């Protein structure tokens, strides 16, 4: 009887242990898949990696939810693989934030005791009371000891003190939402990515996968390139997440940029979304949203600095004419644009498909050229070249 009980206990233990092992294996597979997903590298990663050992600080800016923290973690992983000393500081941690607000030099307390230069990854640097002074002081007094790679919201970079006090001490890296190539990568369509590359390299090439590429392209045009939107399989949930970006993260941009009239600001970006590729008349916009001309100019600047819109100036050989002529405006993500106009229909069914396509082409061009270098050309007769590119 005792032997039988021991046998039962032993058998039950083996079964439970097997269940635990199976559960752990499942968790391991989930963790591994998440790690692989997070380790998909954006194009800008190589630029950041190349700059990481330079003396200048690396400052990563871009719209919210574009993956700045993930890039910082990937750089941290790179340092770990290369056996480089590093420390990761998240300023959403109030205790650490309080320490650094007391004195920037308190960051030295968090460093490992090594003789080498330490790479300090600072996430959400704008939370500091005086981020510009923090970065300037550490660069001027301890650039041989630490190299800072920082991320932060775009509102921080609007501040004139950031540009003036850090001149020659930092390099800015601008992170946009994902390109179509990155979209294919994030969705796991590596075969389509290879096929797209093959088509681009060969003249008059044909593809048996063209319909799949077309479907992927249309989805990208409709829902845009925010990483969380791309990796969400359910279309209704994509819409819900875009609405969250529109309602929550856009509002945070307003608050951090000290926008007093939120309704006017929101109405302005909705008007812009509905008129992508059109000329911007500041006086007309001021009349429509009922604010002063200076307020419209300020709102447009904030929307540019927060990576929601870009302004394209006209092409003139006479610089003075270029500065006084009206620019054209584009959204930097089609998903947010479609959310603002509340239209998620496929391109070929839409009345605004011309604006949608022109906005998409502009977004593609920003992967190759700086938005500041892109121009448009229009004759007195009204004939127009949509985009004039630098040599």
The 8 nearest C-alpha neighbors of each residue, nearest first, counted from 0:
[[1, 3, 2, 4, 5, 6, 7, 8],
 [0, 2, 4, 3, 5, 6, 7, 8],
 [3, 1, 5, 0, 4, 6, 7, 8],
 [2, 4, 0, 6, 1, 5, 7, 8],
 [5, 3, 7, 1, 6, 2, 8, 0],
 [6, 4, 8, 2, 3, 7, 9, 1],
 [5, 7, 3, 9, 4, 8, 10, 2],
 [8, 6, 10, 4, 9, 5, 11, 3],
 [7, 9, 5, 11, 6, 10, 12, 4],
 [8, 10, 6, 12, 7, 11, 5, 13],
 [9, 11, 7, 13, 12, 8, 6, 14],
 [12, 10, 14, 8, 13, 9, 7, 15],
 [11, 13, 15, 9, 10, 14, 16, 8],
 [12, 14, 16, 10, 11, 15, 17, 9],
 [15, 13, 11, 17, 16, 12, 18, 10],
 [16, 14, 18, 12, 17, 13, 11, 19],
 [15, 17, 19, 13, 18, 14, 12, 20],
 [16, 18, 14, 20, 15, 19, 13, 21],
 [19, 17, 15, 21, 16, 20, 22, 14],
 [18, 20, 16, 22, 17, 21, 23, 15],
 [19, 21, 17, 23, 22, 18, 24, 16],
 [22, 20, 24, 18, 23, 19, 17, 25],
 [23, 21, 19, 25, 24, 20, 18, 26],
 [24, 22, 26, 20, 25, 21, 27, 19],
 [23, 25, 27, 21, 22, 26, 20, 28],
 [26, 24, 22, 28, 27, 23, 21, 29],
 [27, 25, 23, 29, 24, 28, 30, 22],
 [26, 28, 24, 30, 25, 29, 31, 23],
 [29, 27, 31, 25, 26, 30, 32, 24],
 [28, 30, 26, 32, 31, 27, 33, 25],
 [31, 29, 27, 33, 28, 32, 26, 34],
 [30, 32, 28, 34, 29, 33, 27, 35],
 [31, 33, 35, 29, 34, 30, 28, 36],
 [34, 32, 36, 30, 35, 31, 37, 29],
 [33, 35, 31, 37, 36, 32, 38, 30],
 [36, 34, 38, 32, 33, 37, 31, 39],
 [35, 37, 33, 34, 38, 39, 32, 185],
 [38, 36, 34, 35, 39, 33, 69, 40],
 [37, 39, 35, 36, 40, 34, 73, 69],
 [40, 38, 37, 36, 35, 41, 185, 184],
 [39, 41, 38, 44, 42, 70, 73, 37],
 [40, 42, 43, 44, 39, 181, 70, 177],
 [41, 43, 44, 45, 40, 46, 181, 178],
 [42, 44, 46, 41, 45, 47, 174, 172],
 [45, 43, 47, 46, 42, 41, 48, 40],
 [46, 44, 48, 47, 43, 49, 42, 41],
 [47, 45, 49, 43, 44, 48, 50, 42],
 [48, 46, 44, 50, 45, 49, 51, 43],
 [47, 49, 45, 51, 50, 46, 44, 74],
 [50, 48, 46, 47, 51, 45, 52, 53],
 [51, 49, 47, 53, 48, 52, 46, 57],
 [50, 52, 48, 53, 49, 47, 57, 148],
 [53, 51, 50, 54, 49, 146, 48, 55],
 [54, 52, 50, 55, 51, 56, 49, 146],
 [55, 53, 56, 52, 142, 146, 143, 168],
 [56, 54, 169, 168, 53, 57, 170, 167],
 [55, 57, 169, 147, 148, 146, 168, 170],
 [58, 56, 148, 170, 169, 171, 149, 55],
 [57, 59, 171, 149, 148, 150, 170, 172],
 [60, 58, 150, 172, 171, 149, 173, 57],
 [61, 59, 173, 150, 151, 153, 174, 172],
 [60, 62, 174, 173, 175, 306, 153, 63],
 [63, 61, 306, 305, 65, 64, 175, 153],
 [62, 64, 65, 61, 248, 152, 66, 67],
 [63, 65, 66, 62, 225, 226, 67, 227],
 [64, 66, 176, 63, 225, 62, 67, 226],
 [67, 65, 69, 68, 64, 70, 226, 63],
 [68, 66, 70, 69, 65, 71, 150, 59],
 [67, 69, 71, 70, 66, 72, 122, 150],
 [68, 70, 72, 66, 71, 67, 73, 37],
 [71, 69, 73, 67, 72, 68, 74, 66],
 [70, 72, 68, 74, 69, 73, 75, 67],
 [71, 73, 75, 69, 70, 74, 76, 68],
 [74, 72, 76, 70, 75, 71, 77, 69],
 [75, 73, 77, 71, 76, 72, 70, 78],
 [74, 76, 72, 78, 73, 77, 71, 79],
 [75, 77, 73, 79, 74, 78, 72, 80],
 [78, 76, 74, 80, 79, 75, 81, 73],
 [79, 77, 83, 81, 75, 76, 80, 82],
 [78, 80, 76, 82, 77, 81, 83, 75],
 [79, 81, 77, 78, 82, 76, 83, 75],
 [80, 82, 78, 79, 83, 77, 76, 84],
 [83, 81, 79, 80, 78, 84, 77, 85],
 [82, 84, 78, 81, 79, 85, 117, 118],
 [85, 83, 117, 118, 82, 78, 111, 86],
 [84, 86, 118, 117, 119, 83, 87, 78],
 [85, 87, 119, 120, 88, 118, 110, 84],
 [88, 86, 120, 119, 121, 89, 85, 75],
 [89, 87, 121, 120, 90, 122, 86, 119],
 [90, 88, 122, 91, 92, 121, 87, 123],
 [91, 89, 92, 96, 123, 122, 88, 95],
 [90, 92, 89, 93, 123, 96, 126, 122],
 [93, 91, 90, 94, 95, 89, 96, 88],
 [94, 92, 96, 95, 91, 97, 90, 98],
 [95, 93, 97, 96, 92, 98, 90, 91],
 [94, 96, 98, 97, 93, 92, 99, 90],
 [95, 97, 93, 99, 90, 94, 98, 100],
 [96, 98, 100, 94, 95, 99, 93, 101],
 [99, 97, 95, 101, 96, 100, 105, 94],
 [100, 98, 103, 102, 96, 101, 97, 105],
 [99, 101, 97, 102, 98, 96, 127, 128],
 [102, 100, 99, 98, 97, 103, 105, 96],
 [101, 103, 99, 104, 100, 105, 98, 106],
 [104, 102, 99, 133, 105, 106, 100, 101],
 [105, 103, 106, 102, 107, 137, 99, 108],
 [106, 104, 107, 103, 108, 102, 99, 98],
 [105, 107, 104, 108, 109, 103, 99, 110],
 [106, 108, 105, 109, 110, 104, 103, 111],
 [109, 107, 106, 105, 110, 104, 111, 112],
 [110, 108, 107, 106, 111, 86, 105, 88],
 [109, 111, 107, 108, 112, 86, 106, 117],
 [112, 110, 113, 109, 84, 85, 86, 117],
 [113, 111, 110, 114, 115, 84, 109, 117],
 [112, 114, 115, 111, 84, 116, 117, 110],
 [113, 115, 116, 112, 144, 117, 111, 84],
 [116, 114, 113, 117, 144, 84, 83, 145],
 [115, 117, 144, 145, 143, 118, 114, 146],
 [118, 116, 145, 84, 85, 119, 146, 115],
 [119, 117, 85, 146, 145, 147, 84, 120],
 [118, 120, 147, 86, 85, 146, 87, 117],
 [121, 119, 87, 148, 149, 88, 147, 86],
 [122, 120, 149, 88, 89, 124, 148, 119],
 [121, 123, 89, 150, 124, 149, 90, 88],
 [124, 122, 151, 150, 125, 90, 126, 121],
 [123, 125, 151, 126, 122, 127, 150, 121],
 [126, 124, 127, 123, 151, 155, 130, 152],
 [125, 127, 124, 123, 128, 90, 91, 96],
 [128, 126, 130, 125, 129, 124, 100, 96],
 [127, 129, 130, 100, 126, 125, 133, 131],
 [130, 128, 127, 132, 131, 133, 100, 125],
 [129, 131, 133, 127, 132, 125, 128, 134],
 [132, 130, 161, 134, 133, 129, 135, 160],
 [131, 133, 135, 134, 130, 129, 136, 164],
 [134, 132, 130, 103, 131, 136, 135, 129],
 [133, 135, 131, 137, 132, 136, 138, 130],
 [136, 134, 132, 138, 137, 133, 139, 131],
 [137, 135, 139, 138, 133, 134, 132, 140],
 [138, 136, 141, 140, 134, 135, 139, 133],
 [137, 139, 142, 135, 136, 141, 140, 134],
 [138, 140, 136, 137, 135, 141, 142, 134],
 [139, 141, 137, 138, 136, 142, 143, 135],
 [140, 142, 137, 144, 143, 138, 139, 145],
 [143, 141, 138, 145, 144, 140, 146, 139],
 [144, 142, 141, 145, 116, 146, 54, 140],
 [143, 145, 116, 141, 142, 117, 146, 115],
 [146, 144, 117, 116, 142, 118, 143, 141],
 [145, 147, 118, 119, 56, 117, 142, 148],
 [148, 146, 119, 56, 120, 118, 149, 145],
 [147, 149, 57, 120, 58, 56, 119, 121],
 [150, 148, 121, 58, 122, 120, 59, 147],
 [151, 149, 59, 122, 123, 58, 60, 124],
 [150, 152, 123, 124, 125, 60, 153, 122],
 [151, 153, 154, 155, 60, 125, 123, 63],
 [152, 154, 305, 155, 156, 304, 60, 61],
 [153, 155, 256, 157, 156, 152, 255, 305],
 [156, 154, 153, 157, 125, 158, 152, 151],
 [157, 155, 158, 153, 154, 161, 162, 304],
 [156, 158, 154, 155, 159, 304, 153, 301],
 [157, 159, 156, 160, 161, 155, 162, 154],
 [160, 158, 162, 161, 163, 157, 156, 164],
 [161, 159, 163, 158, 162, 164, 131, 165],
 [162, 160, 131, 159, 158, 163, 164, 165],
 [161, 163, 159, 160, 165, 164, 166, 158],
 [162, 164, 160, 166, 161, 165, 159, 158],
 [165, 163, 160, 161, 166, 162, 135, 131],
 [166, 164, 168, 163, 162, 161, 135, 167],
 [165, 167, 168, 163, 164, 162, 169, 161],
 [168, 166, 169, 165, 55, 170, 164, 163],
 [169, 167, 165, 55, 166, 56, 138, 170],
 [168, 170, 56, 55, 57, 167, 165, 171],
 [171, 169, 57, 58, 56, 55, 172, 168],
 [170, 172, 58, 59, 57, 173, 169, 60],
 [171, 173, 59, 58, 60, 174, 170, 57],
 [174, 172, 60, 61, 59, 171, 175, 43],
 [175, 173, 61, 60, 172, 176, 65, 59],
 [176, 174, 61, 177, 173, 65, 62, 306],
 [175, 177, 224, 225, 65, 178, 332, 174],
 [178, 176, 224, 181, 182, 225, 175, 179],
 [177, 179, 181, 180, 182, 224, 176, 363],
 [178, 180, 182, 181, 183, 177, 219, 216],
 [181, 179, 183, 182, 178, 184, 192, 177],
 [180, 182, 184, 178, 179, 183, 177, 185],
 [181, 183, 179, 185, 180, 184, 177, 178],
 [184, 182, 188, 180, 186, 181, 185, 192],
 [185, 183, 181, 187, 182, 186, 189, 188],
 [184, 186, 182, 187, 183, 181, 230, 229],
 [187, 185, 183, 184, 188, 230, 182, 229],
 [186, 188, 184, 185, 189, 183, 190, 182],
 [189, 187, 183, 191, 190, 186, 184, 192],
 [188, 190, 192, 191, 187, 184, 193, 183],
 [191, 189, 193, 192, 188, 194, 187, 195],
 [192, 190, 194, 188, 189, 193, 195, 212],
 [191, 193, 189, 195, 190, 194, 183, 196],
 [194, 192, 196, 190, 191, 195, 189, 197],
 [193, 195, 191, 197, 196, 192, 190, 198],
 [196, 194, 192, 198, 197, 193, 191, 199],
 [195, 197, 193, 199, 194, 198, 192, 200],
 [198, 196, 194, 200, 195, 199, 193, 201],
 [197, 199, 195, 201, 200, 196, 204, 194],
 [200, 198, 196, 197, 201, 195, 202, 204],
 [199, 201, 197, 198, 196, 202, 204, 195],
 [202, 200, 198, 204, 199, 197, 203, 196],
 [201, 203, 204, 200, 199, 198, 205, 197],
 [204, 202, 201, 205, 198, 199, 200, 206],
 [205, 203, 202, 201, 198, 206, 197, 199],
 [206, 204, 203, 207, 198, 209, 208, 201],
 [205, 207, 208, 209, 204, 198, 194, 210],
 [206, 208, 209, 205, 210, 211, 194, 212],
 [209, 207, 206, 211, 210, 212, 191, 194],
 [208, 210, 212, 206, 211, 207, 213, 205],
 [211, 209, 213, 212, 208, 214, 207, 215],
 [212, 210, 214, 208, 213, 209, 215, 191],
 [211, 213, 209, 215, 210, 214, 216, 208],
 [212, 214, 210, 216, 211, 215, 209, 217],
 [213, 215, 211, 217, 216, 212, 210, 218],
 [216, 214, 212, 218, 213, 217, 219, 211],
 [215, 217, 213, 219, 214, 218, 212, 220],
 [218, 216, 220, 214, 219, 215, 213, 221],
 [217, 219, 215, 221, 216, 220, 222, 214],
 [218, 220, 216, 223, 217, 222, 221, 215],
 [221, 219, 217, 218, 223, 222, 333, 216],
 [220, 222, 218, 219, 334, 343, 223, 217],
 [223, 221, 334, 219, 220, 218, 333, 224],
 [224, 222, 334, 333, 219, 332, 220, 221],
 [223, 225, 177, 176, 226, 229, 178, 332],
 [224, 226, 176, 228, 227, 65, 177, 223],
 [227, 225, 229, 228, 224, 230, 65, 177],
 [228, 226, 230, 229, 225, 231, 64, 240],
 [229, 227, 231, 225, 237, 226, 230, 240],
 [230, 228, 226, 227, 231, 225, 224, 182],
 [229, 231, 227, 228, 186, 232, 226, 185],
 [230, 232, 228, 229, 233, 237, 227, 236],
 [233, 231, 230, 234, 229, 237, 236, 228],
 [232, 234, 236, 235, 231, 237, 238, 230],
 [235, 233, 237, 236, 232, 238, 231, 222],
 [236, 234, 238, 237, 233, 239, 240, 232],
 [235, 237, 239, 238, 233, 234, 240, 231],
 [238, 236, 234, 240, 228, 235, 239, 231],
 [237, 239, 241, 235, 236, 240, 242, 234],
 [240, 238, 236, 242, 237, 241, 235, 243],
 [241, 239, 243, 237, 242, 238, 236, 244],
 [240, 242, 244, 238, 243, 239, 245, 237],
 [241, 243, 245, 239, 240, 244, 246, 238],
 [242, 244, 240, 246, 241, 245, 247, 239],
 [243, 245, 248, 241, 242, 247, 246, 249],
 [246, 244, 242, 249, 243, 247, 241, 248],
 [245, 247, 243, 244, 242, 249, 250, 248],
 [248, 246, 250, 243, 244, 249, 245, 251],
 [247, 249, 244, 251, 250, 246, 245, 252],
 [248, 250, 252, 245, 251, 247, 246, 244],
 [251, 249, 253, 247, 248, 252, 246, 254],
 [252, 250, 248, 254, 253, 249, 255, 247],
 [253, 251, 249, 250, 255, 254, 256, 248],
 [252, 254, 250, 258, 256, 251, 255, 257],
 [255, 253, 251, 257, 256, 252, 258, 250],
 [254, 256, 252, 257, 253, 154, 251, 258],
 [255, 257, 253, 154, 254, 258, 252, 301],
 [258, 256, 254, 255, 253, 259, 252, 154],
 [259, 257, 253, 256, 260, 254, 261, 264],
 [258, 260, 261, 257, 253, 254, 264, 262],
 [259, 261, 263, 262, 258, 264, 265, 290],
 [260, 262, 264, 263, 259, 265, 258, 253],
 [261, 263, 265, 264, 260, 266, 267, 288],
 [262, 264, 266, 265, 261, 260, 288, 267],
 [265, 263, 261, 267, 262, 266, 260, 298],
 [264, 266, 262, 267, 268, 263, 261, 269],
 [267, 265, 263, 269, 264, 268, 262, 270],
 [266, 268, 264, 270, 265, 269, 263, 271],
 [267, 269, 271, 265, 270, 266, 272, 264],
 [270, 268, 272, 266, 271, 267, 339, 265],
 [271, 269, 267, 273, 268, 272, 266, 274],
 [270, 272, 268, 274, 273, 269, 275, 267],
 [273, 271, 269, 336, 270, 274, 275, 268],
 [272, 274, 270, 271, 275, 340, 269, 336],
 [273, 275, 271, 277, 272, 276, 270, 354],
 [276, 274, 329, 277, 272, 328, 354, 273],
 [275, 277, 328, 327, 329, 274, 354, 358],
 [278, 276, 327, 274, 275, 328, 279, 329],
 [279, 277, 327, 326, 325, 280, 328, 276],
 [278, 280, 327, 326, 325, 281, 277, 328],
 [281, 279, 283, 282, 284, 278, 325, 326],
 [280, 282, 284, 283, 279, 285, 292, 295],
 [283, 281, 285, 284, 280, 292, 286, 295],
 [282, 284, 286, 280, 285, 281, 287, 279],
 [285, 283, 287, 281, 286, 282, 288, 280],
 [286, 284, 282, 290, 292, 283, 289, 288],
 [285, 287, 289, 283, 284, 288, 282, 290],
 [286, 288, 284, 289, 285, 283, 290, 282],
 [289, 287, 285, 263, 286, 290, 284, 266],
 [290, 288, 286, 285, 287, 291, 263, 284],
 [289, 291, 285, 288, 294, 292, 286, 295],
 [292, 290, 294, 293, 285, 295, 289, 286],
 [291, 293, 295, 285, 294, 282, 281, 296],
 [294, 292, 296, 291, 295, 297, 290, 285],
 [295, 293, 297, 291, 292, 296, 298, 290],
 [296, 294, 298, 292, 297, 293, 285, 299],
 [295, 297, 293, 299, 294, 298, 300, 292],
 [296, 298, 294, 300, 295, 299, 293, 301],
 [299, 297, 295, 301, 300, 296, 294, 302],
 [298, 300, 302, 296, 301, 297, 295, 303],
 [301, 299, 297, 303, 298, 302, 304, 296],
 [300, 302, 304, 298, 303, 299, 305, 297],
 [303, 301, 299, 305, 307, 300, 304, 308],
 [302, 304, 308, 306, 300, 301, 305, 309],
 [303, 305, 301, 306, 302, 153, 300, 157],
 [304, 306, 153, 302, 303, 62, 307, 301],
 [307, 305, 303, 62, 304, 308, 61, 302],
 [306, 308, 331, 302, 305, 330, 303, 62],
 [309, 307, 330, 303, 331, 329, 302, 306],
 [310, 308, 329, 303, 328, 330, 311, 370],
 [309, 311, 328, 327, 326, 312, 329, 308],
 [312, 310, 327, 326, 374, 328, 373, 309],
 [311, 313, 326, 374, 310, 375, 327, 314],
 [314, 312, 375, 374, 376, 321, 326, 315],
 [315, 313, 376, 374, 375, 321, 312, 316],
 [316, 314, 317, 321, 313, 318, 320, 376],
 [315, 317, 318, 314, 321, 320, 319, 313],
 [316, 318, 315, 319, 320, 321, 314, 322],
 [319, 317, 321, 320, 316, 322, 315, 314],
 [318, 320, 322, 321, 317, 323, 315, 324],
 [319, 321, 323, 318, 322, 317, 324, 315],
 [322, 320, 318, 319, 315, 324, 323, 313],
 [321, 323, 319, 320, 324, 318, 312, 325],
 [322, 324, 320, 321, 325, 319, 318, 326],
 [325, 323, 321, 322, 320, 326, 313, 312],
 [324, 326, 279, 278, 323, 280, 327, 312],
 [327, 325, 312, 311, 278, 279, 310, 313],
 [326, 328, 278, 311, 277, 276, 310, 279],
 [329, 327, 310, 276, 275, 309, 277, 311],
 [328, 330, 275, 309, 308, 276, 358, 331],
 [331, 329, 308, 332, 307, 336, 309, 272],
 [330, 332, 308, 307, 362, 329, 306, 309],
 [333, 331, 334, 330, 223, 335, 336, 224],
 [334, 332, 223, 336, 335, 337, 220, 221],
 [333, 335, 223, 222, 337, 336, 332, 221],
 [336, 334, 338, 337, 333, 332, 339, 241],
 [335, 337, 333, 339, 272, 334, 338, 332],
 [338, 336, 340, 334, 342, 339, 335, 341],
 [337, 339, 341, 335, 336, 340, 334, 241],
 [338, 340, 336, 337, 341, 269, 335, 272],
 [341, 339, 337, 338, 342, 273, 336, 272],
 [342, 340, 338, 339, 337, 343, 336, 344],
 [341, 343, 337, 340, 344, 338, 339, 221],
 [344, 342, 221, 337, 345, 341, 338, 222],
 [345, 343, 342, 346, 349, 348, 221, 347],
 [344, 346, 348, 347, 343, 217, 221, 349],
 [347, 345, 352, 349, 348, 344, 217, 221],
 [346, 348, 349, 345, 352, 344, 350, 217],
 [349, 347, 346, 345, 344, 350, 352, 351],
 [350, 348, 352, 351, 346, 347, 344, 345],
 [349, 351, 352, 348, 353, 347, 346, 354],
 [352, 350, 349, 354, 353, 355, 346, 273],
 [351, 353, 355, 349, 346, 354, 350, 356],
 [354, 352, 356, 355, 351, 357, 350, 358],
 [355, 353, 357, 351, 352, 356, 275, 358],
 [356, 354, 352, 358, 353, 357, 359, 351],
 [355, 357, 359, 353, 358, 354, 352, 360],
 [358, 356, 354, 360, 359, 355, 353, 361],
 [357, 359, 361, 355, 356, 360, 329, 354],
 [360, 358, 356, 362, 361, 357, 355, 363],
 [361, 359, 363, 357, 362, 358, 356, 364],
 [360, 362, 364, 358, 359, 363, 357, 365],
 [361, 363, 359, 365, 360, 364, 331, 358],
 [364, 362, 360, 361, 365, 366, 359, 178],
 [363, 365, 361, 366, 367, 362, 368, 360],
 [366, 364, 368, 362, 367, 363, 369, 370],
 [365, 367, 364, 363, 368, 362, 178, 369],
 [366, 368, 365, 364, 369, 363, 370, 362],
 [369, 367, 365, 364, 366, 370, 372, 373],
 [368, 370, 371, 372, 365, 373, 367, 366],
 [371, 369, 372, 373, 365, 368, 309, 311],
 [370, 372, 369, 373, 311, 310, 374, 312],
 [373, 371, 369, 370, 389, 374, 368, 388],
 [372, 374, 388, 370, 371, 387, 311, 386],
 [375, 373, 387, 312, 313, 314, 311, 386],
 [376, 374, 386, 313, 385, 387, 314, 384],
 [377, 375, 384, 314, 313, 383, 385, 387],
 [376, 378, 383, 382, 381, 384, 379, 375],
 [377, 379, 381, 380, 382, 383, 376, 384],
 [378, 380, 381, 377, 382, 383, 376, 324],
 [381, 379, 378, 382, 377, 383, 376, 384],
 [380, 382, 378, 379, 377, 383, 376, 384],
 [383, 381, 378, 377, 380, 384, 379, 376],
 [382, 384, 377, 376, 385, 381, 378, 375],
 [385, 383, 376, 386, 375, 377, 387, 382],
 [384, 386, 375, 383, 376, 387, 374, 357],
 [387, 385, 375, 374, 384, 388, 373, 376],
 [386, 388, 374, 375, 373, 376, 389, 385],
 [389, 387, 373, 386, 374, 390, 372, 368],
 [388, 390, 372, 387, 373, 368, 374, 369],
 [389, 388, 387, 372, 368, 373, 374, 367]]
